[in-house]
Amino acid sequence: MTRTTVPSTSAKSTHSDTIVPQAVVYQVSDLPYGQHTVKLTKAGGSVATIDGLRLDRSIDQDDPAISYSGPWTTSANRGLGDFNDDVRMTAENGASVTVPFTGTRIEVRTETNSDQGQVDVYIDGRYRKTVDTYSPTRVAQQPVFTADLLDGYHTLRLVKKSGQYLVVDRFTIR
């Protein structure tokens, strides 16, 4: 288990002359995989109110809930900046990956590169759009698709349409 402490550089004031609902007073991103603790300490004032805490969850391409159709291979220990240093890939057009999730948002982050192409995206069985994962050079963990949805159970399906490879790295769910 990895534990990371991110020290606050200064106290965050939540004072306002008017009520500001859902004001973001602190955020952190790109923490390493593992357990983390959020600690809020009331340092002054007469009342401390917390009206929400939002956590996004990133899942790796090898999560057991994810299903793959067609030939896929895993490439580990790549040293290219991938989430958890691994990806899954296919060279076959029509091959797909399906991600079941419960939440209000999903983001697809993957590598873009000159050997990649177009991917059809489906949410809950309905075609949403075609995204292009081509870029002139390799860039890890690029956001290629995001969908905001009503809270509930959903499925995301990616289908390889063109290019030499479709590479799957991680999905972030809210």
N, C-alpha and C positions, 0 to 999 in steps of 0.2 A: 504494500500500500504506500503510495506517495502522498506526503503531506507538504503543502506549500503555504508559506506565510507571506502575504502581500501587505507590508506595512503601509498604513495611511501616512501620507506626508504631512497632513495637517487635519485639524478638526473640520468637519463639514457643517456649515450652518444650515439649519432648516427654518430659520426665521423668515417670515414674510408678513407684510402688512395685510395681505389678503390670503384667503385659502387657495392653495394651488394643489388640486388633487393629482395624485400619481406623479408627483415631481421626482425626477431621478436625482438622487443625492450622491450616489456612488455606483460605479460600474467597473468591471474588470473583464478582460477577454484574453483569449489565447493562453489560458492556464494549461499546464501539462495534465495529461490524463491522470486521474486519481481522486482521492477524497480531499475535500476542501471544507473549511469552516468559515462562516461569516459571523462576525461578532460586532454588534452595535452597542455602544456605550453612551448613555445619556450623560453629557458633560455639563449641562446648564439648562436654564429655563425652567418653567413650571410644569410643562407637559412634554412627553415624547410620544409621538404617534407614528406607527408604521402601518400603512394601508396596503402594502403588498410587497412581494418579493418575487421577481421573475427569474427563473432558471431555464436556460436552454440546455438540451442534452444532445451531445454529438455521439452518433453510433458509427462504428467502423464497418467497413464493407463485409466483414466476416461475422457480423452479428447473426446468431442462429435463427432469428425471426425473418431474415431476408432470404428470398428464394431466387434462384437463377434458372433460366431456361436457355438451353443451348450450351455449347462448349465454352467454359470459362477457366482461366488459370489464375493462380495467386502469385504475385511477385513480392517477396519480403526482403527486408534489409536493403532497400534500394538506396538509401542515403540521399534522396532527392527532395526531402521536405514534406513527404506524404504524412498524413495523419497516422500515427502509430507505425510509420515507416514501411507501410505495405499498401498494395492496391490489388484489385481483381480486374482482369481484362479479358476481352473477347475480340476475335478478328472476324466473327461471322455476322453479316448483316441479318437482322431479324432476331438475333439473340436478345434476351431481355433480363432485367432485374426488377423484382417487385419488393417494395418496402411497406409493410403494414405499420401504422402508427396511430396513436391517439394524441390529439392536440389541435392547435390552431394555426400552425405554421410548419412548413418544411423547407429546408434549403439544401440543395445539392452542391457539394464542393468536390471538385476533382481536378486532376491535372488537365491542362490544355497543352497542345503540342502540334507540330506540323504533320504528324501521322494520324491525326484524329479528325473526325468530321461531324456530321449531323446526328442528332439523337431526338427521337420523338418522345414527348413527355405526356403521360396520362395520369390523371388524378381520379380516383374512384371509377375507373373504367372509361372515363371520357377524355378524348384527345384535348390537350391544352395548347401545346405549341411545339415547334421544332427548335431546338437550341443548337448552336454551333460550338463545338469544343476545339476547333482549329485555332492555333496561334502560331506565329512564325518560329517561336522557341518554346521550350518546355517551361511551364510555370505551374508549381504545385498549389493545391488547395484553392482553386479559383471558384468563386460562386457562379454557377452556370444556370441555376434555376431556383426561384423562390416562389412559394404559393402561400398566401394568407387565406385561411379557411374558417368555417364555423367550427366551434369546438366539437370534437367527436372522433369516431374511428374513421380512418381513411387508408387508402392505398395509393402509393406512388409507383408508377411503372415507367421504366426507361427502356426504349427499344433502339438498338443500333441501326442507323439508316445508311451511313456512308463513312468513308475514311478507312484507314487500315485498322484502327483499334477504337473500342469504347473502353475507357478506363473508369473504374468506380473506386472512390476513395472514402468519403464520409457523407453522412446525412445529419443535419442539425434540426432537432424537433423542439417546438415550443408548445 
